[in-house]
Amino acid sequence: MAAQRLGFPLAEIATHLAPLPAHKAPSKADWARISKTFGKEIDARITALTELRDKLDGCIGCGCLSLTGCSLYNPDDVRGADGQGPRNLTQITG
């Protein structure tokens, strides 16, 4: 429930829990393995959220997302060659 409250979908949580034994209580080693793999995804999300927080003030109101200065969605203006307007709204870093 803690991971779900932080925005992780149930399907993703289930994927991480799938390797746990079905008919016995998980061991400390089982939890350590899950913690290691899930921890990498949590770290990646923390990194992405930190980047968003730190760069968001320069992005509010731009509406373009193809600007050379947009380091969140379009670092180094890689989307500029594709035309005007937003090119990728599903990922924080392009």
C-alpha positions as CSV (number, residue, x, y, z in Angstrom):
1,M,0.0,0.0,0.0
2,A,2.9,2.4,0.7
3,A,4.2,2.0,-2.9
4,Q,0.7,2.4,-4.3
5,R,0.2,5.6,-2.4
6,L,3.4,6.9,-3.9
7,G,2.1,6.3,-7.4
8,F,3.3,2.8,-8.3
9,P,0.5,1.0,-10.1
10,L,-0.6,-2.3,-8.7
11,A,0.5,-4.2,-11.8
12,E,4.1,-3.0,-11.3
13,I,4.0,-3.8,-7.6
14,A,2.7,-7.3,-8.5
15,T,5.6,-7.8,-10.9
16,H,8.1,-7.1,-8.1
17,L,6.3,-9.4,-5.7
18,A,5.8,-12.3,-8.2
19,P,9.1,-14.0,-7.3
20,L,8.1,-14.5,-3.7
21,P,7.3,-18.1,-2.7
22,A,3.6,-18.9,-3.1
23,H,3.1,-21.3,-0.2
24,K,5.4,-20.0,2.5
25,A,6.4,-16.8,4.2
26,P,9.1,-14.9,2.4
27,S,12.5,-15.1,3.9
28,K,14.8,-12.2,4.6
29,A,16.8,-13.1,1.5
30,D,13.6,-13.0,-0.6
31,W,12.8,-9.5,0.7
32,A,16.4,-8.4,0.1
33,R,16.2,-9.4,-3.6
34,I,12.9,-7.6,-4.1
35,S,14.1,-4.6,-2.2
36,K,17.2,-4.4,-4.5
37,T,15.3,-4.5,-7.8
38,F,12.4,-2.3,-6.7
39,G,14.9,0.1,-5.0
40,K,16.5,0.7,-8.4
41,E,13.1,1.8,-9.8
42,I,12.4,3.9,-6.8
43,D,15.8,5.6,-7.2
44,A,15.1,6.3,-10.8
45,R,11.7,7.8,-9.9
46,I,13.4,10.0,-7.2
47,T,16.0,11.2,-9.7
48,A,13.3,12.0,-12.3
49,L,11.1,13.8,-9.7
50,T,14.1,15.8,-8.4
51,E,15.0,16.9,-12.0
52,L,11.4,17.9,-12.6
53,R,11.2,19.9,-9.3
54,D,14.5,21.6,-10.0
55,K,13.7,22.6,-13.6
56,L,10.0,23.1,-13.5
57,D,10.1,26.8,-12.8
58,G,11.7,27.5,-16.3
59,C,9.0,25.4,-18.0
60,I,5.7,26.8,-16.6
61,G,3.8,28.5,-19.3
62,C,6.1,27.7,-22.2
63,G,3.5,25.5,-24.0
64,C,6.0,24.5,-26.7
65,L,8.3,21.8,-25.3
66,S,10.4,22.1,-28.5
67,L,12.3,25.1,-27.3
68,T,16.1,24.8,-27.2
69,G,16.0,25.8,-23.5
70,C,13.6,23.0,-22.4
71,S,15.9,20.6,-20.5
72,L,13.0,18.5,-19.2
73,Y,11.2,17.2,-22.2
74,N,13.7,18.2,-24.9
75,P,17.3,18.4,-23.8
76,D,19.5,19.9,-26.5
77,D,16.4,20.6,-28.7
78,V,16.4,17.0,-30.1
79,R,12.7,17.3,-30.8
80,G,13.0,20.6,-32.7
81,A,13.6,18.9,-36.0
82,D,10.2,17.1,-35.7
83,G,8.2,20.4,-35.8
84,Q,6.5,22.7,-33.3
85,G,4.6,21.8,-30.2
86,P,4.9,18.9,-27.7
87,R,6.5,15.8,-29.0
88,N,6.6,13.5,-26.0
89,L,4.3,14.0,-23.1
90,T,4.7,10.5,-21.5
91,Q,8.3,10.8,-20.4
92,I,10.0,13.4,-18.2
93,T,13.3,13.1,-19.9
94,G,13.3,12.8,-23.7
